[in-house]
Amino acid sequence: MGKLQLVSTGAGGSRYLTNEAIKAIEEADLVVGYTKYIKDLKEFVEGKEVYTSGMTKEIERADYAVESAKSGKSVVLISNGDANVYAMGSLVVELLDVKGYWDDIEYISLAGITSALALASEVGAPLSQDFCLISLSDRLTDFDLIQKRIKLSLECDFVIAIYNPKSRSRLEPYRGMLEKLQTIEENRVVVVARDLGRESQMIQIITAKELIDAGVENQDVNMSTTILIGNSTTKLTSNGKVLTPRGYLSKYDLTGEQKEGWRKIN
């Protein structure tokens, strides 16, 4: 029986690689991945059989990995971030199911550190309450549905992580998001990060108004950018960290005793 391991490599570069991911790559007969991501891992794939392809070739890569595993090889398919967050996970599972290969291939999916979590660790504690992830890519998801999700998540006061905000040819979903941001406080905390985990990493902490004013031409926003939009309680600490309070110090004093008059709101 062949083996297929879907290896999540984290937010960017090799900084967020887990021990499981490194071990899987070391033990593989074949490593398959998007050309850019394989270049990030050159020190780990040296001397191995490698198959790469470019952007939009996800089905080709996944099928090559699946068929190679079916032939008896131990295969690693590289997926940036976490494979089950807007990445290769659903495609691989669907292919295995459609082809009826569950009895022929040992399939393992290894979790990774998606960019929302990597970014949160860089800027403070912005995800301490309910949050959601929304991709603005309308390649596979209807434009109107994306816009509906943005609108309702803002109304529900989620902290929102935006993935795949815009590309040169895909501006309208991002333009729609900026329009919807006009419904919230203009000083709402926003974090813009590009190339997380790589040498070119850039992180800016700005306001919703500053993001809106920069418009769709914003050079800091592209397909390598992650945007965090705080909720109505998100604020900056005295040293500039981003904080979305969980509520501990609203309920308890610094000794851990519950404050008088505090009541839980159902």
N, C-alpha and C positions, 0 to 999 in steps of 0.2 A: 504494500500500500504506500502511495506517495503521501507527502505531507505538504500542506500549504499553511504558512504562517503569515497573517496580515499584521505587519509590524508598524505601529504608530510611532513616529519619531519625534513628536513634540512640536512646539510652536515654530521653531526655525533653527537651522544649523544643526549642530550636534549637542548643544547645551542641555537640552531637555531629554536626551536619550535615557531610557531606563536600563537597568541591568538586564532585564528580560529581553529588551530589544537588542542590545549588544550581543548577548548570547545567541539569540536566534540568527542574527546575521552571520556570526562566526561559524555556526553549524550548518548553514545553508549550502546546497550545491549550486543554487542559482538565485540571484537577486534581481528583482524586476522593479522598475520605478520610473517616475517622471524624471527627465534628464536633469533638471535643476536640483531636485532633491538628492539624487544620487551623487552629484558633485559635492554637495554638503557633507556626504558621508565617505569621501574618497579614502580616508585612512582606514575605514572599517571594511571596505569591499575590495581592497587591493588584492590581486591574485585570484579573484573569484570570477566565475562566469556571470556576466551582467547583461541584462536586456533593458534598454531605455527607449522611451519615445516622448514626444512633445505634448504640449497643451492640447486639450480636447480629445486625446487618444486614450481615454480611460478604459473604454470597452476593449480596445485592442490589447492593452497591458494586462487587464484582468483576465481576459480569455487566454492569453499566452501563459500566464502564471497558472491558471486552472488546468490547462491541457498539459503543461509540463509536469505538474504534480500528478496528474492522471497517469502519466507515463512512468511514474515511479520516483521522480526526483523529490528532494527536499527543497522546497521553494519558499523564499521570502518575498512578499509583495510589500513594497514600501508605501506608506501613506503618511503624509505630513499631518501634524496636529494629532488629533485622535481620529482613528479610522471610521468611527461611527458618528462623527460630527461633520456633516457636509463633505464626506470623503468617500473612500473606497468600500467601506463596510457593506452598505446595502447592495451595491452592484455585485460584489463577490458572492454574497449569500444568495442573491437572486440567480446568478449564473449557476452556482452549484445545484440549486433547486431545479431550475429549468432543464439542466443537463442530466439530472438524476444521478449525481456523483457522490452522494452522501456516504455510500458504502465503499467507495473507491479511494477516497481522499480523507486523511486526517486533517481537519481544519481547526486552526487555533487563531484567535484574534487577541492581540496584545494592546492594552489600553495605552494612551499617550496623554500628554499634557496639552490640552487645547489652548488656543491663544488667549481666550477670555480669562482662563485661570492663570496663565503665565503673566499676563498683563496685570491682573489683580495683585499678584505678589510683588510686582515692581512698584506699584503706586500707593499701597497702603492696605485698606480693607473695604473695597467698594462693593463687594458681592455678599455682604453679610445678611441681606434680606432676600426675598424672592427676586429672581432674575430670569431673563429669557434670552435666547440666542436667536437672531434673525439674519438670514442671508439675503442680501439684496440682488443676488444673481437670478435673473429671470430666464436663464437658459432652460431650466427644467421645472420652474415654478411660475405660475401665472402672475403677471404684473399686478393685477387688481388684488389678488390674494395677499401678496407681499405688502401692499399698501394698507390693506385691512388689518393685517397683523401688527404693523407699526402703530396705526391709529389706536387699536384696542389695547396694546401693551402700554402705551403712554397713558391712556385713560385709567388703566389698572395700576398705575404707578409702579411698574416693574423697573428695576435697573435693567437696562437693555444693552446687550453686546451685539454690535453690527459686524457681520462678516461679509467679505466680497463686495465692498460698497460701490465701487465703480471701476470701469475700464475705459479706454479711449472711445470705444464704440457703444458703451452701455452706460448712459448717463441718466436716463429717465427715472429708474428706481431711486437713485440717490437724490435727484431733484425732488421727487415726491416725498422722500423722507425729510428733507430740509423744510419743505412746506409744512409738514405736520409738526415739526419741532417749534413752529411759531405759536403753537397752542399752549406751550408750557412756559414757565418763568424764564426770562432771557438770561438770568444768571445761573441757571441750572448747570451743575458741574459736568463737563464732558472731557473724556480722555481720548486722544488720538495717538495711535502707535503704529509704526511701520517697521517691517523687517525685524520683528521680535526674535531675539536669540542670535542674531547675526551681528557682524561688526558694524554694519550700517544702521543698527537699531536707533530709532528716534521715538521719543515719547513727549507729548505736549499735554498739559492740563490747561484747558480753556473753558469758555462758557458756551452755552447753546447759541447765544447771539453771535459770538465770534465764529462759530462753525457755520451758521447760516450766512453771515456776511461774507465769508470766504467763497461761497457759492459752489457751483459744480466744477469750477475751474481750479479748485483747491489742489495745489501740487503735492500736498502732503497726504492726499487720499487716493489710493489706487487698490489693486487687487491684493497687495501685500499689507494692507492696512486693517487694523481692528479698531473699532470705535466703541467706547463705553459711554453710555448716557446715564447719569445718575438719576435716582428717584427724587421725590420732593424733600427727603430728609438728608440726602447726600451733601456733605460739606467738606471743607478743607480744614485740616488741623493747623495748629499754630506754626508748624514747620512745613506746611504745604503738602502733606499727605492727604489722600482721598479717603474719606470715611463715610460709610453708610452705617450708622449705629444699629446694632442688633436690638438694643433696648435694655441692656443690663443695668446701666446706671440711671435709667428712668425708674426702674422697679426697686433697685437695691442701693443702699449706701456703700461706702468704701469698705465697710466691715463685712459686707455680705448680708446684712440684715435688711429685710423688706421695709421699705419706707412707709411711714404712716400715711393713710389716706390713699395709698395706691390701690387701684382695682383693675382687674383684667377686663378689657373690652372685648366682648364676644362678637 
